[in-house]
Amino acid sequence: MIESSDELALSGAILVGGQSRRMRGVPKGLLRYEGEPLITRLVRLLKGRAGQVFLVGPKEGPYSQYGLPVHPDVIPDRGAPGGVHAALKHSDSEWVLVLSCDLPLLTRETLIDLVPHYDADVVLYQSADRVQPLAALWRRSAIPVLERALVSGCPGFAEILTQLRVRTLERDPGLELTNVNTVEDAKRAGLSGDALKELSPK
């Protein structure tokens, strides 16, 4: 059974707390796609789908200039799963659209298809035999499982998802879920930015 998205308020959260080690420290959300910072693009997409929109990451980080609420991880140093947990804890809504900050090709249609299901804790895509937990709809009912996992160590999403009710979407959005982890990934995706130029070989 699908819950009506017209009647159900959603929150939107963008995870910006990663250290971007493979990007040599460059804040990925500040890279530009077609002249627009990724963070601006993602906020615009979320505002078309969610009421409350906020960032999850350090309060004094490079994203404070965008005028959005910024919430730190509740349980620090747990990577992306810790960011998802913080997004759910800080949400005013039962359901939260959680995005990583490095999705240049994400579309409005991809977000619209993420519809709440009463019998699920997470609604996500599976693309190329991989689930996509960082372009997904998470429910606050997942908080206890996340907390237990985060307190006990630093688990990956594969382990966490086995303990949750997961609804996998059949449509494969393909390139729309492309994320960028390295300088080479960013260049292939057509991203630009001064920081990226500085990292390029002379």
Backbone bond lengths (Angstrom), bond angles and torsions (degrees), N, CA, C in turn:
res aa  C-N    CA-C-N  psi(-1)  N-CA   C-N-CA  omega(-1)  CA-C   N-CA-C  phi
1 M - - - 1.465 - - 1.519 110.06 -
2 I 1.327 116.64 131.92 1.462 122.31 179.80 1.520 109.28 -98.25
3 E 1.296 116.14 133.25 1.452 120.76 174.75 1.526 108.86 -83.09
4 S 1.306 118.00 138.53 1.451 121.43 -177.18 1.515 111.07 -65.64
5 S 1.333 116.63 119.81 1.461 120.00 179.03 1.520 111.57 -71.52
6 D 1.353 116.36 -19.50 1.461 118.96 178.13 1.528 111.06 -70.35
7 E 1.330 116.92 -27.50 1.453 121.13 -176.63 1.526 112.40 -101.62
8 L 1.334 116.78 -7.58 1.445 120.73 -172.43 1.525 109.95 -111.79
9 A 1.337 116.43 123.18 1.455 119.90 178.04 1.522 110.13 -75.47
10 L 1.315 116.04 137.43 1.452 122.11 177.08 1.517 109.29 -118.73
11 S 1.325 116.40 151.30 1.454 121.81 168.78 1.522 108.09 -106.11
12 G 1.315 115.74 160.92 1.453 120.98 177.06 1.516 109.45 -128.65
13 A 1.330 117.32 132.60 1.463 121.53 -179.05 1.527 109.35 -131.68
14 I 1.316 116.08 135.18 1.462 122.06 176.72 1.520 107.76 -113.72
15 L 1.325 116.82 125.46 1.460 121.86 -179.47 1.527 109.48 -84.19
16 V 1.329 116.50 117.65 1.469 121.46 -177.04 1.522 111.91 -124.52
17 G 1.328 116.80 16.10 1.459 119.79 -172.33 1.517 115.75 -93.94
18 G 1.336 117.24 0.05 1.461 119.17 -178.34 1.520 112.44 -66.22
19 Q 1.320 116.05 154.75 1.464 120.85 -178.36 1.525 112.59 -88.19
20 S 1.317 118.12 -4.87 1.472 122.64 175.86 1.526 112.28 51.00
21 R 1.312 115.86 44.77 1.468 119.15 -177.90 1.524 111.90 -59.57
22 R 1.345 116.17 -43.65 1.460 118.82 -178.37 1.528 112.01 -73.49
23 M 1.350 116.40 -13.63 1.469 121.41 174.63 1.521 109.99 -99.46
24 R 1.330 115.02 12.78 1.466 122.39 178.02 1.533 112.21 57.91
25 G 1.333 115.05 38.22 1.457 120.60 173.65 1.511 116.22 86.53
26 V 1.320 118.62 -2.68 1.468 121.14 -179.99 1.531 109.53 -71.92
27 P 1.342 119.34 126.57 1.473 120.50 176.44 1.537 110.22 -63.04
28 K 1.298 116.71 112.33 1.465 120.14 -171.77 1.523 112.59 -63.86
29 G 1.320 116.86 -34.61 1.459 119.52 -178.55 1.510 114.31 -68.29
30 L 1.329 118.19 -13.18 1.465 121.51 178.57 1.522 112.77 -93.23
31 L 1.328 117.48 -8.54 1.465 119.83 172.96 1.523 109.03 -65.42
32 R 1.313 115.56 155.03 1.465 120.38 -173.47 1.524 111.88 -108.67
33 Y 1.319 114.28 139.89 1.460 121.64 172.51 1.521 107.64 -122.01
34 E 1.304 115.63 121.01 1.470 121.62 -175.36 1.524 110.57 52.80
35 G 1.338 115.32 40.02 1.458 121.85 175.37 1.507 115.97 83.51
36 E 1.322 118.03 -1.62 1.474 122.01 -175.65 1.526 109.73 -115.79
37 P 1.349 118.13 132.97 1.468 119.27 176.27 1.529 110.66 -57.52
38 L 1.315 116.36 140.84 1.465 119.81 -179.91 1.517 111.83 -56.55
39 I 1.330 116.98 -39.08 1.458 119.69 -177.73 1.530 110.85 -62.58
40 T 1.338 116.86 -39.08 1.469 120.94 178.29 1.523 110.61 -65.32
41 R 1.306 115.51 -42.30 1.469 120.63 179.89 1.528 110.93 -62.58
42 L 1.327 116.56 -45.10 1.465 120.01 -177.82 1.523 112.01 -69.21
43 V 1.327 116.74 -38.25 1.467 119.61 176.79 1.522 109.96 -61.13
44 R 1.315 117.37 -42.68 1.458 120.74 179.72 1.532 110.99 -62.49
45 L 1.328 116.93 -42.66 1.458 120.15 178.21 1.531 111.28 -63.34
46 L 1.328 116.67 -41.64 1.460 119.77 -179.42 1.519 111.79 -67.42
47 K 1.322 116.78 -39.23 1.469 119.16 -177.82 1.525 111.48 -65.73
48 G 1.325 117.11 -20.47 1.454 119.75 174.85 1.519 112.75 -80.24
49 R 1.339 116.40 -6.71 1.472 120.43 -175.28 1.523 112.57 -128.11
50 A 1.331 117.22 -26.30 1.470 121.51 -173.74 1.521 110.12 -125.41
51 G 1.334 115.33 153.45 1.456 120.39 177.19 1.519 110.62 -80.58
52 Q 1.310 116.82 -72.70 1.455 123.21 178.29 1.534 109.39 -76.82
53 V 1.336 117.06 128.84 1.463 121.78 176.69 1.525 108.33 -128.29
54 F 1.330 116.43 131.00 1.461 119.74 179.91 1.521 109.61 -148.43
55 L 1.325 115.13 169.47 1.459 122.10 179.51 1.524 109.38 -109.03
56 V 1.317 116.46 151.83 1.455 121.78 174.51 1.521 107.43 -118.18
57 G 1.329 115.74 116.43 1.462 120.96 -177.57 1.513 109.72 168.65
58 P 1.330 117.20 -172.28 1.466 120.04 -179.41 1.523 111.75 -67.68
59 K 1.332 116.10 135.73 1.467 120.79 -177.24 1.517 113.04 -62.22
60 E 1.316 117.17 -33.26 1.458 120.48 -177.28 1.524 112.12 -97.16
61 G 1.308 117.94 18.59 1.451 121.66 -177.52 1.521 112.59 -78.09
62 P 1.330 117.37 -175.91 1.463 122.03 -174.68 1.520 114.20 -71.56
63 Y 1.340 118.00 -6.10 1.463 120.20 -176.88 1.533 112.80 -96.74
64 S 1.324 117.42 -0.08 1.466 120.18 -177.86 1.523 112.33 -65.04
65 Q 1.313 117.14 -19.44 1.473 121.58 -177.92 1.528 112.91 -72.46
66 Y 1.326 118.28 -9.53 1.463 120.03 -172.60 1.525 113.39 -90.24
67 G 1.317 117.82 0.72 1.454 120.86 172.73 1.510 115.31 72.94
68 L 1.332 117.87 19.01 1.460 121.73 177.97 1.523 109.80 -106.60
69 P 1.316 118.30 152.01 1.470 119.37 173.09 1.530 110.13 -58.77
70 V 1.320 116.12 137.48 1.460 121.72 178.16 1.523 107.67 -122.35
71 H 1.318 117.00 121.40 1.464 121.67 -178.07 1.525 110.13 -115.31
72 P 1.320 117.93 130.32 1.475 120.08 176.88 1.515 111.20 -77.22
73 D 1.322 115.86 166.05 1.462 120.37 175.45 1.526 109.93 -60.91
74 V 1.304 116.44 141.05 1.464 121.84 176.08 1.526 109.61 -75.37
75 I 1.321 116.14 -41.16 1.469 122.77 174.67 1.522 106.17 -112.54
76 P 1.329 118.53 102.30 1.469 120.67 -170.68 1.521 113.78 -72.52
77 D 1.330 113.34 162.59 1.473 121.78 172.59 1.518 113.19 61.42
78 R 1.324 116.62 39.95 1.459 120.48 177.72 1.530 111.38 -122.24
79 G 1.313 117.20 16.55 1.455 120.67 175.51 1.514 113.56 66.16
80 A 1.336 115.29 -154.59 1.463 120.50 -176.77 1.526 113.63 -61.36
81 P 1.347 120.32 -38.82 1.475 118.31 176.07 1.530 112.15 -58.53
82 G 1.335 117.05 -36.02 1.459 119.83 175.90 1.510 111.95 -65.38
83 G 1.342 116.41 -34.12 1.459 120.08 176.45 1.509 112.52 -66.65
84 V 1.325 116.62 -40.37 1.469 120.17 177.20 1.525 110.18 -63.60
85 H 1.316 116.23 -43.17 1.466 120.27 178.18 1.527 110.69 -58.24
86 A 1.329 117.19 -45.79 1.470 120.79 179.24 1.521 111.06 -63.20
87 A 1.329 117.08 -39.12 1.465 120.40 178.72 1.526 110.89 -59.67
88 L 1.325 116.86 -43.08 1.461 120.29 179.80 1.529 111.54 -69.40
89 K 1.312 117.14 -39.30 1.466 120.66 -179.22 1.528 111.79 -65.87
90 H 1.332 117.32 -33.61 1.462 120.47 -175.98 1.532 112.95 -93.40
91 S 1.317 117.26 -1.82 1.459 120.27 -176.78 1.522 111.85 -77.82
92 D 1.321 115.77 143.19 1.463 121.65 172.49 1.525 111.71 -87.10
93 S 1.332 116.05 -7.43 1.457 121.02 -175.57 1.526 110.70 -115.47
94 E 1.307 115.37 159.83 1.463 119.65 178.73 1.521 111.26 -68.65
95 W 1.323 116.89 -35.34 1.456 122.55 -177.66 1.521 110.92 -111.85
96 V 1.336 115.85 140.91 1.469 121.06 -178.16 1.532 109.54 -132.66
97 L 1.324 115.45 125.51 1.456 120.17 170.32 1.525 107.33 -79.55
98 V 1.319 116.70 114.97 1.459 121.66 -176.87 1.527 108.84 -108.28
99 L 1.332 115.98 124.87 1.463 121.58 -179.88 1.518 110.23 -125.39
100 S 1.318 116.46 143.19 1.455 119.03 165.55 1.524 107.35 -77.28
101 C 1.325 116.24 161.98 1.469 119.77 -173.07 1.521 112.84 -86.97
102 D 1.330 118.13 6.93 1.467 120.28 -172.64 1.522 112.29 -122.53
103 L 1.343 115.75 49.32 1.465 121.45 -177.94 1.533 109.50 -118.24
104 P 1.318 118.36 80.04 1.468 120.23 -173.52 1.521 114.31 -68.94
105 L 1.318 118.87 -25.67 1.460 121.46 -172.85 1.524 113.18 -102.84
106 L 1.322 117.27 5.60 1.464 121.16 179.63 1.522 110.62 -59.89
107 T 1.331 116.49 142.36 1.459 120.93 -178.74 1.526 111.23 -121.62
108 R 1.299 114.96 162.69 1.459 121.23 177.50 1.525 110.47 -61.15
109 E 1.339 117.20 -37.88 1.456 121.10 -178.88 1.523 111.19 -62.41
110 T 1.324 116.69 -37.35 1.460 120.19 179.08 1.519 110.55 -62.37
111 L 1.324 117.40 -40.75 1.457 120.66 179.53 1.525 111.77 -70.99
112 I 1.324 116.94 -38.59 1.460 120.62 -178.83 1.526 111.14 -61.41
113 D 1.319 116.32 -34.58 1.468 119.56 -178.36 1.523 113.12 -72.50
114 L 1.322 117.80 -13.36 1.464 121.14 177.21 1.528 108.02 -82.94
115 V 1.311 115.67 90.61 1.467 122.50 -173.28 1.526 109.22 -108.49
116 P 1.346 118.08 135.35 1.474 120.62 179.10 1.524 112.77 -59.49
117 H 1.326 115.58 142.55 1.462 122.72 174.03 1.524 107.90 -123.71
118 Y 1.309 115.95 134.62 1.462 119.60 -175.14 1.522 112.41 -63.63
119 D 1.343 117.06 -25.30 1.464 120.59 -174.95 1.528 112.28 -102.72
120 A 1.344 117.53 23.89 1.464 120.23 -177.86 1.527 110.46 -132.60
121 D 1.337 114.83 152.20 1.465 121.58 171.12 1.523 111.20 -99.12
122 V 1.333 115.74 -23.45 1.462 121.91 -179.49 1.523 108.60 -142.89
123 V 1.321 116.00 137.40 1.466 121.59 172.84 1.519 106.35 -119.96
124 L 1.339 116.21 121.62 1.458 118.45 -174.74 1.518 111.56 -148.18
125 Y 1.323 114.30 168.60 1.454 121.76 176.59 1.526 110.32 -93.11
126 Q 1.314 113.80 154.01 1.460 119.67 167.79 1.514 106.71 -118.66
127 S 1.322 115.98 121.92 1.456 121.27 -175.96 1.518 108.77 -130.13
128 A 1.337 116.11 127.98 1.466 121.66 179.90 1.531 110.84 52.76
129 D 1.337 115.56 45.47 1.469 122.61 177.87 1.522 113.26 66.05
130 R 1.298 117.45 16.55 1.467 120.95 177.40 1.519 109.36 -125.65
131 V 1.321 116.23 136.82 1.465 119.19 173.94 1.526 108.61 -78.36
132 Q 1.334 114.98 156.89 1.458 120.87 -174.65 1.538 109.61 -121.54
133 P 1.327 118.12 81.47 1.471 120.38 -175.31 1.524 114.38 -75.22
134 L 1.328 118.08 -9.92 1.462 120.25 -177.87 1.527 112.43 -109.02
135 A 1.309 115.21 22.60 1.463 122.58 164.08 1.514 103.59 -146.89
136 A 1.325 114.78 65.74 1.466 120.87 -166.14 1.521 111.21 -144.80
137 L 1.318 114.58 166.27 1.457 122.31 177.81 1.526 107.94 -105.36
138 W 1.314 115.90 115.53 1.471 122.08 -178.31 1.528 109.97 -109.15
139 R 1.325 114.81 145.98 1.461 121.45 179.76 1.525 109.71 -108.24
140 R 1.319 116.11 147.52 1.465 119.47 -178.81 1.533 112.57 -63.42
141 S 1.327 116.40 -15.97 1.465 119.68 175.65 1.524 111.75 -63.31
142 A 1.339 117.72 -15.46 1.466 121.31 178.93 1.521 112.94 -80.88
143 I 1.333 117.74 -9.68 1.465 120.58 -174.82 1.530 113.12 -56.91
144 P 1.341 120.71 -48.86 1.478 119.17 -178.12 1.529 113.39 -58.69
145 V 1.322 116.97 -40.81 1.467 120.38 179.01 1.522 109.98 -65.48
146 L 1.311 116.87 -44.87 1.460 120.19 178.70 1.525 111.05 -61.30
147 E 1.319 116.81 -44.01 1.462 119.65 -178.30 1.528 111.75 -62.68
148 R 1.311 116.80 -44.20 1.462 119.31 179.02 1.530 110.86 -61.05
149 A 1.320 115.47 -42.71 1.462 119.43 -178.49 1.529 111.22 -67.45
150 L 1.329 117.32 -42.05 1.465 121.06 -176.64 1.521 111.64 -70.34
151 V 1.310 116.69 -37.98 1.465 119.97 179.56 1.526 110.67 -67.89
152 S 1.320 116.82 -32.93 1.465 119.96 -176.78 1.525 113.04 -81.71
153 G 1.318 117.93 -12.39 1.463 119.61 -179.93 1.503 111.35 166.53
154 C 1.302 115.21 -144.63 1.463 120.47 -178.81 1.525 108.69 -130.07
155 P 1.314 117.29 73.25 1.462 120.80 -173.32 1.526 112.07 -77.34
156 G 1.314 115.60 161.26 1.452 120.37 172.26 1.515 110.66 -90.39
157 F 1.332 115.98 171.24 1.458 119.95 -179.23 1.532 111.89 -64.87
158 A 1.331 117.85 -32.52 1.463 119.80 -177.91 1.520 110.92 -56.44
159 E 1.326 116.29 -44.11 1.459 120.46 179.53 1.517 111.35 -68.88
160 I 1.319 116.97 -42.90 1.468 121.10 -178.15 1.521 111.24 -63.27
161 L 1.328 117.11 -43.67 1.460 120.40 -175.58 1.513 112.97 -65.74
162 T 1.328 117.79 -24.36 1.471 119.54 177.72 1.523 111.78 -66.72
163 Q 1.333 117.23 -18.02 1.459 121.31 -178.03 1.531 112.77 -101.03
164 L 1.333 116.02 4.70 1.459 120.87 -177.55 1.530 110.75 -120.46
165 R 1.320 115.06 161.22 1.470 120.68 173.27 1.528 107.36 -84.27
166 V 1.301 116.56 111.45 1.463 121.87 -173.27 1.526 109.92 -111.27
167 R 1.309 116.16 128.98 1.461 122.07 173.63 1.528 107.13 -105.40
168 T 1.318 116.87 116.61 1.463 121.85 -178.73 1.519 109.76 -99.42
169 L 1.309 116.61 129.00 1.460 120.81 179.32 1.517 110.16 -79.17
170 E 1.314 115.44 142.00 1.459 120.18 -177.29 1.527 111.67 -77.59
171 R 1.324 117.36 -31.46 1.467 118.99 -177.44 1.522 110.03 -69.87
172 D 1.321 116.10 132.12 1.456 121.43 177.53 1.524 108.08 -98.83
173 P 1.346 118.21 108.25 1.465 120.25 -177.64 1.521 113.59 -75.98
174 G 1.335 116.68 -5.70 1.457 120.24 173.83 1.514 113.76 58.24
175 L 1.333 116.20 -122.14 1.462 121.54 -173.40 1.520 113.21 -63.85
176 E 1.324 117.74 -18.50 1.465 120.09 -178.94 1.532 111.71 -61.82
177 L 1.323 117.34 -23.98 1.460 120.95 -179.96 1.526 112.37 -101.15
178 T 1.325 116.89 15.22 1.461 120.74 175.86 1.519 109.96 -61.61
179 N 1.336 116.42 128.16 1.461 119.29 174.28 1.528 108.67 -117.60
180 V 1.319 115.94 164.06 1.462 120.79 -175.86 1.521 109.30 -118.20
181 N 1.327 115.49 122.75 1.458 120.85 -178.91 1.523 113.10 -113.87
182 T 1.321 116.93 -20.76 1.459 120.76 -176.90 1.520 109.98 -130.62
183 V 1.324 115.51 168.58 1.465 120.76 176.33 1.529 109.74 -59.63
184 E 1.316 116.45 -39.98 1.461 120.57 179.99 1.527 111.06 -65.17
185 D 1.347 116.79 -40.83 1.472 120.12 176.15 1.527 110.29 -58.90
186 A 1.325 116.04 -44.81 1.462 121.13 -177.62 1.522 111.08 -61.40
187 K 1.310 116.63 -42.29 1.465 119.99 -179.76 1.524 111.16 -67.01
188 R 1.337 116.64 -41.21 1.462 119.73 178.96 1.524 111.51 -63.11
189 A 1.327 117.11 -32.87 1.465 121.37 -179.82 1.522 112.73 -81.47
190 G 1.330 116.86 -3.29 1.462 120.45 178.61 1.507 114.01 81.63
191 L 1.342 117.66 24.37 1.452 120.50 179.67 1.523 110.24 -82.73
192 S 1.325 114.96 157.85 1.454 120.90 179.63 1.523 109.14 -140.88
193 G 1.334 115.85 176.23 1.462 121.41 179.25 1.508 110.05 147.56
194 D 1.338 115.96 151.13 1.458 120.33 -177.53 1.524 111.74 -59.77
195 A 1.336 116.12 -41.83 1.457 119.61 -178.88 1.523 111.11 -62.32
196 L 1.323 116.21 -36.76 1.453 120.11 179.94 1.526 110.38 -68.03
197 K 1.325 116.45 -38.11 1.466 119.75 177.16 1.505 111.27 -61.74
198 E 1.316 116.38 -40.40 1.462 120.28 -178.73 1.521 111.53 -64.54
199 L 1.340 117.03 -28.37 1.452 120.36 -179.02 1.516 113.06 -85.05
200 S 1.334 115.96 -12.38 1.453 119.72 -177.29 1.511 110.47 -73.13
201 P 1.339 117.86 145.66 1.458 120.03 177.69 1.510 110.33 -62.24
202 K 1.323 115.87 142.07 1.461 121.33 178.72 1.530 109.65 -74.78
